[in-house]
Amino acid sequence: MESTTPGQVSLLTRATPGQYLGVHAILDYGDPKAEFAVLRRSCGLFPLGWRSKVAVTGKDRVRWLHNMVTNNVRDLPLNRGNYNFVLNAQGRILGDMYIYNRGESLVIDTDHSQVEPLLTAMKRFIIMDKVEMSVAPVTAFAICGPKAADTLKASGTDTSGMEPLEVRDGGDEHAFVRGPENKPGWYEWWLPIKKEGMTAIRIAPGEDAQYVGTQALEWWRIARGIPQYGVDIRDRDLPQETGQMQALNFTKGCYIGQEIVERIRSRGQVHRKFTGFEFHDGLAEAGKYESDGRVLAEITSATTIPAAHGEKNIGLGYVRREAVVGTADVDLKGHKARLVDLPFAI
């Protein structure tokens, strides 16, 4: 690993350390608003310390995991992935993950905070199956923004032709991954733990690529309308309520919770839907908001973002479908909010 440069030392002296999704992280490098602008206009660099990889091996791995999750794992092409929920028997969401077919193994990519509860829940269903699950010694580093592909190409990494959730193997035991469709301009490197830092050396910060902290990433996540498990998606929520239909496959056959998912599909809709909120008169707090004795809406994430044309107060959450038929505005205890299709225009 190369020695730290004077520029990197200066960057670290400006960094604000803290916690993000249960792990130590850099919240910002002195100016989160400028870092958010980097994500919008060029590209940001950041470690993914809050993500973990779980290797699923054994001769029954494909059949077993296919029957555990909501998407089609059995027919995943080599080095391709998809988004999944793990449900309980009542159809409630126990966790979310991306699953990749890596040939000799299936790799689960999820938040570090979800690993232990998901492994505990899923391993209970390994009975006579030849399946093993183990946390992989892998770290990840990401680059995100409209100029990410150009920056990568200039550094010797060609992303041309890569599909969303495609994995390409690189030299020196690392893999390169394109993000999902709802994360445009998002790419990741997966590296063995012993080689952490290699990616940061390959892509040096410059005019178009700069380090960003988790505050800017959280603004970007909310602006893109991407729900966070444990915040916007909880174990009381049903899959169709979240609007993440890319996690569901309706022709794959049986899996835990499938009966509830199919029953909801056959009836046409759920009573709540995941949506964006734009607040006109100040930021509303996260929580439930009632009207006529019933829950009208629930705000799960709310923030003020430094958008291109001034600050915007926005949020993510759920609204009762029948309460907003024919209107795009709701009153949340005095806070006027407009319902917004995701992602937000920033």
SULURNOR-V26780 format. One record per run of one state. SS is the DSSP state (hx for helix, st for strand, lp for the rest). FROM is the first residue (numbers start at 1). TO is the last residue. If there is no record, write none. Layout:
[[SS/FROM/TO] [SS/FROM/TO]]
This chain:
[[lp/1/5] [hx/6/14] [lp/15/15] [st/16/20] [lp/21/22] [st/23/28] [lp/29/31] [hx/32/41] [lp/42/42] [st/43/47] [lp/48/50] [st/51/57] [lp/58/60] [hx/61/66] [lp/67/68] [st/69/69] [lp/70/79] [st/80/87] [lp/88/91] [st/92/101] [lp/102/105] [st/106/111] [hx/112/123] [lp/124/131] [st/132/135] [lp/136/137] [st/138/144] [lp/145/147] [hx/148/154] [lp/155/165] [st/166/169] [lp/170/174] [st/175/178] [lp/179/185] [st/186/192] [hx/193/195] [lp/196/197] [hx/198/202] [lp/203/208] [st/209/211] [lp/212/213] [hx/214/224] [lp/225/228] [st/229/229] [lp/230/232] [st/233/233] [lp/234/237] [st/238/238] [hx/239/242] [lp/243/244] [hx/245/247] [lp/248/257] [hx/258/267] [lp/268/271] [st/272/279] [lp/280/286] [st/287/291] [lp/292/293] [st/294/307] [lp/308/309] [st/310/320] [hx/321/323] [lp/324/328] [st/329/332] [lp/333/334] [st/335/340] [lp/341/346]]
